[in-house]
Amino acid sequence: MNDNTPTAVDQAVARDACDKLLHLAAETMIKQAGASVEMVIDRLVTYSAAQICSIEGSKRAAEVFRDVADKIDAGLFNRITGEGAPKGRAH
């Protein structure tokens, strides 16, 4: 039996490749198309929303975006933003 189910390693490799391609695409939009960072974000979010809506419907798309918002609120990007870091030195 040939099981084509992706492994965790396969998924990690694919995720890394996708991240690199998205970074390259964003750089291209900014440098070659003259898009602002805000426009790039708008286009990526709009594309993502449209894909989820077309595949799983609007209700599911809203659920996905709410889930992402909850993860951001919970500190998903705190290591990047510095939010939630202790202030000053503890004595």
C-alpha positions as CSV (number, residue, x, y, z in Angstrom):
1,M,0.0,0.0,0.0
2,N,1.3,3.4,-1.0
3,D,0.4,6.0,1.6
4,N,0.7,9.5,0.2
5,T,-0.2,11.2,3.4
6,P,2.2,14.1,4.1
7,T,4.4,13.6,7.2
8,A,5.1,16.3,9.7
9,V,8.5,16.8,8.1
10,D,6.9,17.1,4.6
11,Q,4.5,19.7,6.0
12,A,7.4,21.6,7.6
13,V,9.4,21.6,4.4
14,A,6.3,22.8,2.4
15,R,5.5,25.5,5.0
16,D,9.1,26.8,4.9
17,A,9.0,26.8,1.1
18,C,5.7,28.7,1.1
19,D,7.0,31.2,3.6
20,K,10.1,31.9,1.4
21,L,7.9,32.2,-1.8
22,L,5.5,34.6,0.0
23,H,8.4,36.7,1.1
24,L,9.8,36.8,-2.4
25,A,6.3,37.7,-3.8
26,A,5.9,40.5,-1.3
27,E,9.3,41.9,-2.1
28,T,8.4,41.8,-5.8
29,M,5.1,43.5,-5.3
30,I,6.9,46.3,-3.4
31,K,10.0,46.7,-5.5
32,Q,8.7,46.0,-9.0
33,A,5.0,46.9,-8.8
34,G,5.5,49.9,-6.4
35,A,3.0,48.5,-3.9
36,S,3.0,49.8,-0.4
37,V,3.3,47.3,2.5
38,E,-0.3,48.0,3.3
39,M,-1.4,47.2,-0.2
40,V,0.6,43.9,-0.1
41,I,-1.1,42.9,3.1
42,D,-4.5,43.9,1.7
43,R,-4.0,41.8,-1.4
44,L,-2.7,38.7,0.6
45,V,-5.6,38.9,3.1
46,T,-8.2,39.4,0.3
47,Y,-6.7,36.5,-1.7
48,S,-6.8,34.3,1.4
49,A,-10.4,35.2,2.3
50,A,-11.5,34.6,-1.3
51,Q,-9.9,31.2,-1.4
52,I,-11.5,30.1,1.9
53,C,-14.9,31.4,0.8
54,S,-14.7,29.7,-2.5
55,I,-13.7,26.3,-1.0
56,E,-15.5,26.3,2.4
57,G,-17.9,29.1,2.3
58,S,-18.2,32.6,3.9
59,K,-19.1,31.3,7.4
60,R,-16.0,29.1,7.6
61,A,-13.8,32.0,6.3
62,A,-15.1,34.2,9.1
63,E,-14.4,31.4,11.6
64,V,-10.8,31.1,10.3
65,F,-10.2,34.8,10.5
66,R,-11.7,34.9,14.1
67,D,-9.4,32.0,15.1
68,V,-6.3,33.9,13.7
69,A,-7.4,37.1,15.5
70,D,-7.7,35.1,18.8
71,K,-4.2,33.6,18.3
72,I,-2.8,37.1,17.6
73,D,-4.6,38.4,20.8
74,A,-3.1,35.5,22.7
75,G,0.5,36.6,21.8
76,L,1.3,34.7,18.6
77,F,3.6,37.4,17.4
78,N,4.8,38.8,20.7
79,R,8.3,37.6,20.0
80,I,8.3,39.9,16.9
81,T,6.5,42.9,18.4
82,G,8.0,42.8,21.9
83,E,4.5,43.0,23.3
84,G,4.0,41.1,26.5
85,A,7.7,41.3,27.4
86,P,8.5,42.1,31.0
87,K,9.1,45.8,31.6
88,G,12.4,46.8,33.2
89,R,14.5,44.5,35.4
90,A,13.2,42.4,38.2
91,H,14.9,43.0,41.6
